Amino acid sequence: MLTPGTPNYLVDNSAFVNSLTSIALAAPEEAFSKLGHLNTDLHSFAENIYVPYDSVQNYHPQYDGYHSGRYIGL
């Protein structure tokens, strides 16, 4: 899946896609818990999805290898 505005086809570990995946897995987990079913697999998978983070500049780059200020065409 390509990220919005990213013409790079070799993008790996997109912060956008990985964050949405984690959120998408949290929704059924919440529904299961309200029904009295515990699905630890979904929780574990959602919690362990890697989202790129640059601790030096304190931000989430768009993807692994992205450099701040780099032009991303639409």
LUMDO-118876 format. One record per atom (N, C-alpha, C): x, y, z; residue in three letters; residue number from 1. Coordinates in steps of 0.2 Angstrom, whole numbers, plus 2048, in hexadecimal, padded with zeros to 3 digits. Layout:
BEGIN
<x X&y Y&z Z&r ALA&k NUM>
...
END
This chain:
BEGIN
<x 804&y 7FA&z 800&r MET&k 1>
<x 800&y 800&z 800&r MET&k 1>
<x 804&y 806&z 800&r MET&k 1>
<x 803&y 80B&z 7FB&r LEU&k 2>
<x 807&y 811&z 7FB&r LEU&k 2>
<x 804&y 816&z 800&r LEU&k 2>
<x 808&y 81A&z 803&r THR&k 3>
<x 806&y 81F&z 807&r THR&k 3>
<x 803&y 825&z 803&r THR&k 3>
<x 7FF&y 82A&z 806&r PRO&k 4>
<x 7FD&y 82F&z 802&r PRO&k 4>
<x 803&y 834&z 800&r PRO&k 4>
<x 803&y 836&z 7FA&r GLY&k 5>
<x 808&y 83A&z 7F8&r GLY&k 5>
<x 80F&y 837&z 7F7&r GLY&k 5>
<x 80F&y 831&z 7F7&r THR&k 6>
<x 816&y 82E&z 7F7&r THR&k 6>
<x 817&y 82A&z 7F0&r THR&k 6>
<x 81A&y 82D&z 7EB&r PRO&k 7>
<x 81B&y 829&z 7E5&r PRO&k 7>
<x 821&y 824&z 7E6&r PRO&k 7>
<x 824&y 823&z 7EB&r ASN&k 8>
<x 829&y 81E&z 7EC&r ASN&k 8>
<x 826&y 817&z 7ED&r ASN&k 8>
<x 828&y 813&z 7E9&r TYR&k 9>
<x 825&y 80C&z 7E9&r TYR&k 9>
<x 828&y 807&z 7ED&r TYR&k 9>
<x 82E&y 809&z 7F0&r LEU&k 10>
<x 832&y 805&z 7F4&r LEU&k 10>
<x 832&y 807&z 7FB&r LEU&k 10>
<x 82C&y 80B&z 7FD&r VAL&k 11>
<x 82C&y 80D&z 804&r VAL&k 11>
<x 82B&y 807&z 809&r VAL&k 11>
<x 82E&y 807&z 80E&r ASP&k 12>
<x 82E&y 802&z 813&r ASP&k 12>
<x 82C&y 805&z 81A&r ASP&k 12>
<x 828&y 802&z 81E&r ASN&k 13>
<x 826&y 805&z 824&r ASN&k 13>
<x 823&y 80C&z 824&r ASN&k 13>
<x 81E&y 80D&z 821&r SER&k 14>
<x 81A&y 813&z 820&r SER&k 14>
<x 817&y 815&z 827&r SER&k 14>
<x 818&y 81A&z 82A&r ALA&k 15>
<x 815&y 81C&z 830&r ALA&k 15>
<x 80E&y 81D&z 82F&r ALA&k 15>
<x 80B&y 81F&z 82A&r PHE&k 16>
<x 804&y 820&z 828&r PHE&k 16>
<x 801&y 819&z 828&r PHE&k 16>
<x 803&y 815&z 824&r VAL&k 17>
<x 800&y 80E&z 823&r VAL&k 17>
<x 801&y 80A&z 829&r VAL&k 17>
<x 806&y 80A&z 82D&r ASN&k 18>
<x 807&y 806&z 833&r ASN&k 18>
<x 803&y 809&z 838&r ASN&k 18>
<x 802&y 80F&z 839&r SER&k 19>
<x 7FE&y 812&z 83E&r SER&k 19>
<x 7F6&y 810&z 83D&r SER&k 19>
<x 7F4&y 811&z 837&r LEU&k 20>
<x 7ED&y 80F&z 835&r LEU&k 20>
<x 7EC&y 808&z 836&r LEU&k 20>
<x 7F1&y 803&z 835&r THR&k 21>
<x 7F0&y 7FC&z 836&r THR&k 21>
<x 7EF&y 7FB&z 83D&r THR&k 21>
<x 7F3&y 7FE&z 842&r SER&k 22>
<x 7F3&y 7FD&z 849&r SER&k 22>
<x 7EC&y 7FF&z 84B&r SER&k 22>
<x 7E9&y 805&z 849&r ILE&k 23>
<x 7E3&y 808&z 84B&r ILE&k 23>
<x 7DD&y 803&z 848&r ILE&k 23>
<x 7DE&y 800&z 842&r ALA&k 24>
<x 7D9&y 7FC&z 83F&r ALA&k 24>
<x 7D9&y 7F5&z 843&r ALA&k 24>
<x 7DE&y 7F3&z 846&r LEU&k 25>
<x 7DE&y 7ED&z 84A&r LEU&k 25>
<x 7DC&y 7EE&z 851&r LEU&k 25>
<x 7DC&y 7F4&z 854&r ALA&k 26>
<x 7D9&y 7F6&z 85A&r ALA&k 26>
<x 7D2&y 7F6&z 85A&r ALA&k 26>
<x 7CE&y 7F8&z 855&r ALA&k 27>
<x 7C7&y 7F8&z 855&r ALA&k 27>
<x 7C4&y 7F1&z 856&r ALA&k 27>
<x 7C6&y 7EC&z 852&r PRO&k 28>
<x 7C3&y 7E6&z 854&r PRO&k 28>
<x 7C5&y 7E3&z 85B&r PRO&k 28>
<x 7CB&y 7E5&z 85D&r GLU&k 29>
<x 7CD&y 7E3&z 864&r GLU&k 29>
<x 7C8&y 7E6&z 869&r GLU&k 29>
<x 7C6&y 7EC&z 868&r GLU&k 30>
<x 7C1&y 7EF&z 86D&r GLU&k 30>
<x 7BA&y 7EC&z 86C&r GLU&k 30>
<x 7B8&y 7EB&z 866&r ALA&k 31>
<x 7B2&y 7E7&z 865&r ALA&k 31>
<x 7B2&y 7E0&z 869&r ALA&k 31>
<x 7B7&y 7DD&z 868&r PHE&k 32>
<x 7B8&y 7D6&z 86B&r PHE&k 32>
<x 7B7&y 7D7&z 872&r PHE&k 32>
<x 7BB&y 7DC&z 875&r SER&k 33>
<x 7BB&y 7DC&z 87D&r SER&k 33>
<x 7B4&y 7DE&z 87F&r SER&k 33>
<x 7B0&y 7E2&z 87C&r LYS&k 34>
<x 7A9&y 7E4&z 87E&r LYS&k 34>
<x 7A4&y 7DE&z 87D&r LYS&k 34>
<x 7A6&y 7D9&z 879&r LEU&k 35>
<x 7A2&y 7D3&z 879&r LEU&k 35>
<x 7A4&y 7CD&z 87D&r LEU&k 35>
<x 7AA&y 7CF&z 881&r GLY&k 36>
<x 7AC&y 7CA&z 886&r GLY&k 36>
<x 7B1&y 7C6&z 883&r GLY&k 36>
<x 7B4&y 7C7&z 87D&r HIS&k 37>
<x 7B9&y 7C3&z 87A&r HIS&k 37>
<x 7C0&y 7C6&z 87B&r HIS&k 37>
<x 7C5&y 7C3&z 87D&r LEU&k 38>
<x 7CB&y 7C6&z 87D&r LEU&k 38>
<x 7CF&y 7C3&z 877&r LEU&k 38>
<x 7D2&y 7C8&z 873&r ASN&k 39>
<x 7D6&y 7C5&z 86D&r ASN&k 39>
<x 7DD&y 7C8&z 86E&r ASN&k 39>
<x 7E1&y 7C5&z 872&r THR&k 40>
<x 7E8&y 7C8&z 873&r THR&k 40>
<x 7EC&y 7C8&z 86D&r THR&k 40>
<x 7EB&y 7C4&z 868&r ASP&k 41>
<x 7EF&y 7C4&z 862&r ASP&k 41>
<x 7EE&y 7CB&z 85E&r ASP&k 41>
<x 7E8&y 7CE&z 85E&r LEU&k 42>
<x 7E7&y 7D4&z 85B&r LEU&k 42>
<x 7EB&y 7DA&z 85F&r LEU&k 42>
<x 7EA&y 7D9&z 865&r HIS&k 43>
<x 7ED&y 7DE&z 869&r HIS&k 43>
<x 7F5&y 7DE&z 869&r HIS&k 43>
<x 7F8&y 7D8&z 869&r SER&k 44>
<x 7FF&y 7D7&z 868&r SER&k 44>
<x 801&y 7DA&z 862&r SER&k 44>
<x 7FE&y 7D8&z 85C&r PHE&k 45>
<x 800&y 7DA&z 856&r PHE&k 45>
<x 7FF&y 7E1&z 855&r PHE&k 45>
<x 7FA&y 7E5&z 857&r ALA&k 46>
<x 7F9&y 7EC&z 856&r ALA&k 46>
<x 7FE&y 7F0&z 85A&r ALA&k 46>
<x 800&y 7ED&z 860&r GLU&k 47>
<x 805&y 7F1&z 865&r GLU&k 47>
<x 80C&y 7F0&z 862&r GLU&k 47>
<x 80D&y 7EB&z 85E&r ASN&k 48>
<x 814&y 7EA&z 85B&r ASN&k 48>
<x 815&y 7EC&z 854&r ASN&k 48>
<x 810&y 7F0&z 851&r ILE&k 49>
<x 812&y 7F2&z 84B&r ILE&k 49>
<x 816&y 7F8&z 84B&r ILE&k 49>
<x 81C&y 7F8&z 847&r TYR&k 50>
<x 821&y 7FD&z 847&r TYR&k 50>
<x 81E&y 803&z 843&r TYR&k 50>
<x 81F&y 809&z 847&r VAL&k 51>
<x 81E&y 80F&z 844&r VAL&k 51>
<x 824&y 813&z 844&r VAL&k 51>
<x 827&y 815&z 83E&r PRO&k 52>
<x 82E&y 819&z 83E&r PRO&k 52>
<x 82D&y 81F&z 843&r PRO&k 52>
<x 833&y 820&z 847&r TYR&k 53>
<x 834&y 826&z 84B&r TYR&k 53>
<x 83B&y 828&z 84B&r TYR&k 53>
<x 83C&y 82E&z 84A&r ASP&k 54>
<x 843&y 831&z 84B&r ASP&k 54>
<x 843&y 835&z 851&r ASP&k 54>
<x 847&y 832&z 856&r SER&k 55>
<x 848&y 835&z 85D&r SER&k 55>
<x 84C&y 83B&z 85D&r SER&k 55>
<x 851&y 83B&z 858&r VAL&k 56>
<x 855&y 841&z 858&r VAL&k 56>
<x 851&y 847&z 856&r VAL&k 56>
<x 84D&y 847&z 851&r GLN&k 57>
<x 848&y 84D&z 84F&r GLN&k 57>
<x 842&y 84D&z 852&r GLN&k 57>
<x 840&y 847&z 856&r ASN&k 58>
<x 83A&y 847&z 859&r ASN&k 58>
<x 834&y 847&z 855&r ASN&k 58>
<x 833&y 843&z 850&r TYR&k 59>
<x 82E&y 843&z 84B&r TYR&k 59>
<x 82D&y 83C&z 848&r TYR&k 59>
<x 827&y 83A&z 845&r HIS&k 60>
<x 826&y 834&z 842&r HIS&k 60>
<x 827&y 836&z 83A&r HIS&k 60>
<x 82D&y 833&z 837&r PRO&k 61>
<x 82E&y 834&z 830&r PRO&k 61>
<x 828&y 830&z 82C&r PRO&k 61>
<x 827&y 832&z 826&r GLN&k 62>
<x 822&y 82F&z 822&r GLN&k 62>
<x 823&y 828&z 821&r GLN&k 62>
<x 82A&y 826&z 820&r TYR&k 63>
<x 82C&y 81F&z 81F&r TYR&k 63>
<x 833&y 81E&z 821&r TYR&k 63>
<x 835&y 818&z 822&r ASP&k 64>
<x 83C&y 817&z 823&r ASP&k 64>
<x 840&y 819&z 81D&r ASP&k 64>
<x 845&y 81D&z 81F&r GLY&k 65>
<x 84A&y 820&z 819&r GLY&k 65>
<x 848&y 827&z 817&r GLY&k 65>
<x 842&y 82A&z 819&r TYR&k 66>
<x 840&y 830&z 818&r TYR&k 66>
<x 844&y 835&z 81B&r TYR&k 66>
<x 846&y 83B&z 818&r HIS&k 67>
<x 849&y 840&z 81B&r HIS&k 67>
<x 845&y 846&z 81B&r HIS&k 67>
<x 845&y 84A&z 821&r SER&k 68>
<x 841&y 850&z 822&r SER&k 68>
<x 842&y 855&z 81D&r SER&k 68>
<x 83D&y 858&z 81A&r GLY&k 69>
<x 83E&y 85D&z 815&r GLY&k 69>
<x 83E&y 85A&z 80E&r GLY&k 69>
<x 83E&y 853&z 80D&r ARG&k 70>
<x 83F&y 850&z 806&r ARG&k 70>
<x 838&y 851&z 803&r ARG&k 70>
<x 838&y 853&z 7FD&r TYR&k 71>
<x 832&y 854&z 7F9&r TYR&k 71>
<x 82F&y 84E&z 7F7&r TYR&k 71>
<x 828&y 84E&z 7F8&r ILE&k 72>
<x 824&y 848&z 7F7&r ILE&k 72>
<x 81F&y 84A&z 7F2&r ILE&k 72>
<x 81F&y 848&z 7EC&r GLY&k 73>
<x 81A&y 84A&z 7E7&r GLY&k 73>
<x 814&y 847&z 7E7&r GLY&k 73>
<x 80F&y 84A&z 7E5&r LEU&k 74>
<x 808&y 847&z 7E5&r LEU&k 74>
<x 807&y 842&z 7DF&r LEU&k 74>
END
